[in-house]
Amino acid sequence: QVQLVESGGGLVQAGDSLRLSCAASGLTFSRYSMGWFRQAPGKDRNFVAAVSWAGDETYYANSVKGRFTISRDNTKDTVFLQMNSLQLEDTAVYYCAAGRRPYYTGSRNDDYNNWGQGTQVTVSS
């Protein structure tokens, strides 16, 4: 079975940086796109970023474009989210997700069918 384990969340101040990691197992990692989503209290889970199976294409939500960078290491079955210039509104639980079908990259929740347990990111002023 597929397992996704996030790490790297924490409490930071506005303007700081964090790097999230997600270690995957139970799937042929290099065939699937990977995504990061986030959910703030009382809100829906929203798309943050995605990277194609080969790592050569990336996609971002407008709210994080230019501040966040998604990347992957297919030799280690791990995907990363580098978050710079963090803002108060970035506070959320961040979830790693694996694509529902191979060789396809999407930005909708339904494009992903395996999810990690989430890691909390809190940005304070």
C-alpha positions in Angstrom: 0.0 0.0 0.0 1.1 3.5 -0.7 2.4 5.5 2.2 3.3 9.2 2.2 5.0 10.7 5.2 5.5 14.5 5.5 8.0 16.2 7.6 9.5 19.7 8.1 6.5 21.7 9.4 6.7 24.0 12.3 6.2 27.5 13.8 8.0 30.3 12.0 7.8 34.1 11.8 6.6 36.0 8.7 9.3 36.2 6.2 11.0 33.0 7.2 11.5 29.9 5.2 10.7 26.2 5.7 11.3 23.1 3.7 8.8 20.3 3.7 9.7 16.8 2.7 7.5 13.9 1.8 8.9 10.3 1.6 6.9 7.9 -0.5 6.7 4.1 -0.5 4.5 1.5 -2.0 4.4 2.9 -5.5 6.6 3.3 -8.6 7.4 6.8 -7.6 8.9 7.9 -10.9 5.7 7.2 -12.8 3.5 9.6 -10.7 3.2 13.3 -10.4 3.3 14.6 -6.8 1.4 17.5 -5.3 1.2 19.6 -2.2 -2.1 20.9 -0.9 -3.0 22.8 2.2 -6.0 23.3 4.4 -6.5 26.2 6.8 -9.0 25.9 9.7 -12.5 26.1 8.4 -11.5 26.1 4.8 -11.3 23.6 2.0 -8.1 21.8 1.0 -6.5 23.7 -1.8 -3.9 23.1 -4.4 -0.4 24.6 -3.7 2.0 23.0 -6.1 2.6 20.0 -8.3 5.6 18.4 -10.1 5.4 16.0 -13.0 6.7 12.4 -12.7 10.0 13.3 -14.3 10.4 16.5 -12.4 10.6 18.6 -15.5 7.3 20.4 -15.1 6.0 22.3 -12.1 2.7 24.1 -11.4 1.8 26.5 -8.7 -1.2 28.3 -7.2 -1.0 32.0 -7.8 -0.8 32.7 -4.1 2.5 30.9 -3.8 4.1 31.5 -7.2 7.5 33.1 -6.9 7.8 32.1 -3.2 7.4 28.3 -3.1 9.4 25.7 -5.1 8.4 22.1 -5.6 11.0 19.5 -6.5 11.5 15.8 -6.3 14.3 13.3 -6.1 13.3 10.1 -7.9 16.4 8.3 -6.5 15.0 8.8 -3.0 11.3 8.7 -3.7 10.9 12.0 -2.0 9.2 15.3 -2.9 10.0 18.7 -1.4 8.4 22.0 -1.0 10.7 24.9 -0.3 8.7 27.8 1.1 10.3 31.2 1.3 8.9 34.6 2.4 6.2 32.9 4.4 3.1 35.0 5.2 0.5 34.7 7.8 -2.0 33.4 5.3 0.3 30.4 4.6 -0.7 29.0 7.9 -2.3 25.6 7.3 -1.9 21.8 7.4 0.1 20.8 4.4 -0.5 17.5 2.7 1.6 15.6 0.2 -0.3 13.6 -2.4 0.5 11.1 -5.2 -1.2 11.3 -8.6 -4.2 9.1 -9.3 -2.9 7.8 -12.6 0.6 7.6 -14.0 2.1 10.2 -16.4 -0.5 12.8 -15.6 -0.1 16.0 -13.6 -3.2 17.8 -12.3 -4.1 20.5 -9.8 -7.4 19.2 -8.5 -7.9 17.2 -5.3 -9.5 14.4 -7.5 -6.3 14.1 -9.5 -4.7 12.6 -6.4 -5.7 9.5 -4.5 -3.0 8.9 -2.0 -2.5 11.4 0.8 -0.1 11.9 3.7 -1.2 12.6 7.2 -0.3 16.3 6.9 2.2 18.6 8.6 1.3 21.8 10.4 2.9 25.1 9.2 2.2 28.1 11.4 3.4 31.5 10.5 3.3 34.2 13.2 3.8 37.9 13.0 
